[in-house]
Amino acid sequence: MRIAIPLAGGQLALHFGHSDGFALVEVEDGQPANTEQVTPPAHAPGVLPRWLAEQGCSLIIAGGIGRRAQDLFAASGIDVISGAPQLSPEELVRQYLAGNLETGGNLCDH
């Protein structure tokens, strides 16, 4: 399993559209095993879902993300969790895998 975390300035991006990179976290034996920080292609509708699917991602853990973006990711077979707190990518993944990732409201309303 590979999980994508949108980043802004090296931390979880509170608004997906403002992300400048992604942490791609490999999961092995139920734990985060390897984290790679990558720069995505230029932002345009439909590009990121296709690109992240090509990277082998099946889940995104985000702060805020718009409904249209969520729909585009779903169409690419990528699940989205929104409203995540600003933690390290590895900690977000650890909490998600343990079933105790607490999410708040989606900070993006479009």
Biotite code that builds the C-alpha atoms (Angstrom):
import biotite.structure as struc

atoms = struc.array([
    struc.Atom([0.000, 0.000, 0.000], chain_id="A", res_id=1, res_name="MET", atom_name="CA", element="C"),
    struc.Atom([1.191, 3.517, -0.779], chain_id="A", res_id=2, res_name="ARG", atom_name="CA", element="C"),
    struc.Atom([-0.354, 6.587, 0.861], chain_id="A", res_id=3, res_name="ILE", atom_name="CA", element="C"),
    struc.Atom([0.034, 10.155, -0.434], chain_id="A", res_id=4, res_name="ALA", atom_name="CA", element="C"),
    struc.Atom([0.225, 13.142, 1.916], chain_id="A", res_id=5, res_name="ILE", atom_name="CA", element="C"),
    struc.Atom([0.069, 16.617, 0.272], chain_id="A", res_id=6, res_name="PRO", atom_name="CA", element="C"),
    struc.Atom([2.751, 18.932, 1.658], chain_id="A", res_id=7, res_name="LEU", atom_name="CA", element="C"),
    struc.Atom([3.283, 22.674, 1.888], chain_id="A", res_id=8, res_name="ALA", atom_name="CA", element="C"),
    struc.Atom([6.622, 23.746, 3.245], chain_id="A", res_id=9, res_name="GLY", atom_name="CA", element="C"),
    struc.Atom([7.370, 20.186, 4.368], chain_id="A", res_id=10, res_name="GLY", atom_name="CA", element="C"),
    struc.Atom([4.187, 19.859, 6.493], chain_id="A", res_id=11, res_name="GLN", atom_name="CA", element="C"),
    struc.Atom([0.683, 18.588, 5.765], chain_id="A", res_id=12, res_name="LEU", atom_name="CA", element="C"),
    struc.Atom([-0.941, 21.102, 3.414], chain_id="A", res_id=13, res_name="ALA", atom_name="CA", element="C"),
    struc.Atom([-4.109, 22.395, 5.042], chain_id="A", res_id=14, res_name="LEU", atom_name="CA", element="C"),
    struc.Atom([-5.500, 23.132, 1.570], chain_id="A", res_id=15, res_name="HIS", atom_name="CA", element="C"),
    struc.Atom([-4.792, 20.494, -1.071], chain_id="A", res_id=16, res_name="PHE", atom_name="CA", element="C"),
    struc.Atom([-4.588, 23.051, -3.884], chain_id="A", res_id=17, res_name="GLY", atom_name="CA", element="C"),
    struc.Atom([-1.736, 24.826, -2.100], chain_id="A", res_id=18, res_name="HIS", atom_name="CA", element="C"),
    struc.Atom([0.482, 21.763, -1.868], chain_id="A", res_id=19, res_name="SER", atom_name="CA", element="C"),
    struc.Atom([3.953, 22.002, -3.360], chain_id="A", res_id=20, res_name="ASP", atom_name="CA", element="C"),
    struc.Atom([4.850, 18.340, -3.037], chain_id="A", res_id=21, res_name="GLY", atom_name="CA", element="C"),
    struc.Atom([3.801, 14.967, -1.686], chain_id="A", res_id=22, res_name="PHE", atom_name="CA", element="C"),
    struc.Atom([5.130, 12.516, 0.830], chain_id="A", res_id=23, res_name="ALA", atom_name="CA", element="C"),
    struc.Atom([4.558, 9.023, -0.560], chain_id="A", res_id=24, res_name="LEU", atom_name="CA", element="C"),
    struc.Atom([4.551, 6.596, 2.348], chain_id="A", res_id=25, res_name="VAL", atom_name="CA", element="C"),
    struc.Atom([5.020, 2.873, 1.701], chain_id="A", res_id=26, res_name="GLU", atom_name="CA", element="C"),
    struc.Atom([3.223, 0.592, 4.128], chain_id="A", res_id=27, res_name="VAL", atom_name="CA", element="C"),
    struc.Atom([4.727, -2.800, 4.929], chain_id="A", res_id=28, res_name="GLU", atom_name="CA", element="C"),
    struc.Atom([3.538, -5.204, 7.616], chain_id="A", res_id=29, res_name="ASP", atom_name="CA", element="C"),
    struc.Atom([1.008, -2.631, 8.818], chain_id="A", res_id=30, res_name="GLY", atom_name="CA", element="C"),
    struc.Atom([3.609, 0.087, 9.463], chain_id="A", res_id=31, res_name="GLN", atom_name="CA", element="C"),
    struc.Atom([5.055, 3.039, 7.528], chain_id="A", res_id=32, res_name="PRO", atom_name="CA", element="C"),
    struc.Atom([8.246, 1.641, 5.998], chain_id="A", res_id=33, res_name="ALA", atom_name="CA", element="C"),
    struc.Atom([9.641, 4.194, 3.575], chain_id="A", res_id=34, res_name="ASN", atom_name="CA", element="C"),
    struc.Atom([8.793, 7.823, 2.847], chain_id="A", res_id=35, res_name="THR", atom_name="CA", element="C"),
    struc.Atom([9.706, 9.567, -0.378], chain_id="A", res_id=36, res_name="GLU", atom_name="CA", element="C"),
    struc.Atom([9.110, 13.294, -0.950], chain_id="A", res_id=37, res_name="GLN", atom_name="CA", element="C"),
    struc.Atom([8.265, 14.040, -4.576], chain_id="A", res_id=38, res_name="VAL", atom_name="CA", element="C"),
    struc.Atom([7.391, 17.072, -6.666], chain_id="A", res_id=39, res_name="THR", atom_name="CA", element="C"),
    struc.Atom([4.209, 16.624, -8.726], chain_id="A", res_id=40, res_name="PRO", atom_name="CA", element="C"),
    struc.Atom([3.659, 17.720, -12.308], chain_id="A", res_id=41, res_name="PRO", atom_name="CA", element="C"),
    struc.Atom([2.063, 21.139, -12.931], chain_id="A", res_id=42, res_name="ALA", atom_name="CA", element="C"),
    struc.Atom([-1.349, 21.463, -11.270], chain_id="A", res_id=43, res_name="HIS", atom_name="CA", element="C"),
    struc.Atom([-4.276, 21.116, -13.684], chain_id="A", res_id=44, res_name="ALA", atom_name="CA", element="C"),
    struc.Atom([-7.664, 19.367, -13.346], chain_id="A", res_id=45, res_name="PRO", atom_name="CA", element="C"),
    struc.Atom([-7.245, 15.605, -13.606], chain_id="A", res_id=46, res_name="GLY", atom_name="CA", element="C"),
    struc.Atom([-3.418, 15.564, -13.681], chain_id="A", res_id=47, res_name="VAL", atom_name="CA", element="C"),
    struc.Atom([-2.732, 14.748, -10.017], chain_id="A", res_id=48, res_name="LEU", atom_name="CA", element="C"),
    struc.Atom([-5.201, 11.841, -9.719], chain_id="A", res_id=49, res_name="PRO", atom_name="CA", element="C"),
    struc.Atom([-3.691, 10.169, -12.762], chain_id="A", res_id=50, res_name="ARG", atom_name="CA", element="C"),
    struc.Atom([-0.121, 10.880, -11.622], chain_id="A", res_id=51, res_name="TRP", atom_name="CA", element="C"),
    struc.Atom([-0.681, 9.621, -8.049], chain_id="A", res_id=52, res_name="LEU", atom_name="CA", element="C"),
    struc.Atom([-2.369, 6.482, -9.402], chain_id="A", res_id=53, res_name="ALA", atom_name="CA", element="C"),
    struc.Atom([0.721, 5.919, -11.580], chain_id="A", res_id=54, res_name="GLU", atom_name="CA", element="C"),
    struc.Atom([2.840, 6.270, -8.416], chain_id="A", res_id=55, res_name="GLN", atom_name="CA", element="C"),
    struc.Atom([0.872, 3.366, -6.906], chain_id="A", res_id=56, res_name="GLY", atom_name="CA", element="C"),
    struc.Atom([-1.106, 5.435, -4.370], chain_id="A", res_id=57, res_name="CYS", atom_name="CA", element="C"),
    struc.Atom([-4.447, 4.114, -3.195], chain_id="A", res_id=58, res_name="SER", atom_name="CA", element="C"),
    struc.Atom([-5.161, 6.671, -0.443], chain_id="A", res_id=59, res_name="LEU", atom_name="CA", element="C"),
    struc.Atom([-4.634, 10.376, 0.224], chain_id="A", res_id=60, res_name="ILE", atom_name="CA", element="C"),
    struc.Atom([-4.681, 11.812, 3.718], chain_id="A", res_id=61, res_name="ILE", atom_name="CA", element="C"),
    struc.Atom([-5.352, 15.549, 3.379], chain_id="A", res_id=62, res_name="ALA", atom_name="CA", element="C"),
    struc.Atom([-6.180, 18.608, 5.453], chain_id="A", res_id=63, res_name="GLY", atom_name="CA", element="C"),
    struc.Atom([-8.724, 20.277, 3.180], chain_id="A", res_id=64, res_name="GLY", atom_name="CA", element="C"),
    struc.Atom([-9.679, 19.162, -0.308], chain_id="A", res_id=65, res_name="ILE", atom_name="CA", element="C"),
    struc.Atom([-12.518, 20.247, -2.571], chain_id="A", res_id=66, res_name="GLY", atom_name="CA", element="C"),
    struc.Atom([-15.380, 17.996, -3.635], chain_id="A", res_id=67, res_name="ARG", atom_name="CA", element="C"),
    struc.Atom([-14.380, 18.056, -7.321], chain_id="A", res_id=68, res_name="ARG", atom_name="CA", element="C"),
    struc.Atom([-10.844, 16.929, -6.470], chain_id="A", res_id=69, res_name="ALA", atom_name="CA", element="C"),
    struc.Atom([-12.248, 14.156, -4.264], chain_id="A", res_id=70, res_name="GLN", atom_name="CA", element="C"),
    struc.Atom([-14.457, 12.997, -7.145], chain_id="A", res_id=71, res_name="ASP", atom_name="CA", element="C"),
    struc.Atom([-11.501, 12.992, -9.563], chain_id="A", res_id=72, res_name="LEU", atom_name="CA", element="C"),
    struc.Atom([-9.448, 10.900, -7.148], chain_id="A", res_id=73, res_name="PHE", atom_name="CA", element="C"),
    struc.Atom([-12.336, 8.481, -6.630], chain_id="A", res_id=74, res_name="ALA", atom_name="CA", element="C"),
    struc.Atom([-12.602, 8.057, -10.405], chain_id="A", res_id=75, res_name="ALA", atom_name="CA", element="C"),
    struc.Atom([-8.892, 7.088, -10.386], chain_id="A", res_id=76, res_name="SER", atom_name="CA", element="C"),
    struc.Atom([-9.451, 4.524, -7.625], chain_id="A", res_id=77, res_name="GLY", atom_name="CA", element="C"),
    struc.Atom([-7.864, 6.634, -4.876], chain_id="A", res_id=78, res_name="ILE", atom_name="CA", element="C"),
    struc.Atom([-9.661, 7.067, -1.543], chain_id="A", res_id=79, res_name="ASP", atom_name="CA", element="C"),
    struc.Atom([-9.462, 10.428, 0.253], chain_id="A", res_id=80, res_name="VAL", atom_name="CA", element="C"),
    struc.Atom([-9.497, 11.195, 3.961], chain_id="A", res_id=81, res_name="ILE", atom_name="CA", element="C"),
    struc.Atom([-9.887, 14.913, 4.691], chain_id="A", res_id=82, res_name="SER", atom_name="CA", element="C"),
    struc.Atom([-9.678, 17.036, 7.813], chain_id="A", res_id=83, res_name="GLY", atom_name="CA", element="C"),
    struc.Atom([-6.408, 15.478, 9.025], chain_id="A", res_id=84, res_name="ALA", atom_name="CA", element="C"),
    struc.Atom([-4.342, 17.321, 11.650], chain_id="A", res_id=85, res_name="PRO", atom_name="CA", element="C"),
    struc.Atom([-0.918, 18.814, 10.864], chain_id="A", res_id=86, res_name="GLN", atom_name="CA", element="C"),
    struc.Atom([1.304, 15.901, 11.842], chain_id="A", res_id=87, res_name="LEU", atom_name="CA", element="C"),
    struc.Atom([4.266, 14.305, 10.115], chain_id="A", res_id=88, res_name="SER", atom_name="CA", element="C"),
    struc.Atom([3.358, 12.056, 7.181], chain_id="A", res_id=89, res_name="PRO", atom_name="CA", element="C"),
    struc.Atom([4.600, 8.994, 9.066], chain_id="A", res_id=90, res_name="GLU", atom_name="CA", element="C"),
    struc.Atom([2.527, 9.846, 12.144], chain_id="A", res_id=91, res_name="GLU", atom_name="CA", element="C"),
    struc.Atom([-0.580, 10.411, 10.033], chain_id="A", res_id=92, res_name="LEU", atom_name="CA", element="C"),
    struc.Atom([-0.089, 7.009, 8.430], chain_id="A", res_id=93, res_name="VAL", atom_name="CA", element="C"),
    struc.Atom([0.616, 5.332, 11.793], chain_id="A", res_id=94, res_name="ARG", atom_name="CA", element="C"),
    struc.Atom([-2.593, 6.749, 13.252], chain_id="A", res_id=95, res_name="GLN", atom_name="CA", element="C"),
    struc.Atom([-4.579, 5.790, 10.152], chain_id="A", res_id=96, res_name="TYR", atom_name="CA", element="C"),
    struc.Atom([-3.281, 2.206, 10.235], chain_id="A", res_id=97, res_name="LEU", atom_name="CA", element="C"),
    struc.Atom([-4.018, 1.946, 13.969], chain_id="A", res_id=98, res_name="ALA", atom_name="CA", element="C"),
    struc.Atom([-7.583, 3.142, 13.330], chain_id="A", res_id=99, res_name="GLY", atom_name="CA", element="C"),
    struc.Atom([-7.257, 6.225, 15.511], chain_id="A", res_id=100, res_name="ASN", atom_name="CA", element="C"),
    struc.Atom([-6.649, 9.066, 13.044], chain_id="A", res_id=101, res_name="LEU", atom_name="CA", element="C"),
    struc.Atom([-8.876, 11.859, 14.294], chain_id="A", res_id=102, res_name="GLU", atom_name="CA", element="C"),
    struc.Atom([-10.124, 14.127, 11.538], chain_id="A", res_id=103, res_name="THR", atom_name="CA", element="C"),
    struc.Atom([-11.916, 17.424, 11.811], chain_id="A", res_id=104, res_name="GLY", atom_name="CA", element="C"),
    struc.Atom([-13.909, 19.335, 9.259], chain_id="A", res_id=105, res_name="GLY", atom_name="CA", element="C"),
    struc.Atom([-12.768, 19.578, 5.682], chain_id="A", res_id=106, res_name="ASN", atom_name="CA", element="C"),
    struc.Atom([-11.071, 22.983, 5.503], chain_id="A", res_id=107, res_name="LEU", atom_name="CA", element="C"),
    struc.Atom([-11.893, 23.377, 1.808], chain_id="A", res_id=108, res_name="CYS", atom_name="CA", element="C"),
    struc.Atom([-15.425, 24.298, 0.791], chain_id="A", res_id=109, res_name="ASP", atom_name="CA", element="C"),
    struc.Atom([-15.244, 24.102, -3.012], chain_id="A", res_id=110, res_name="HIS", atom_name="CA", element="C"),
])
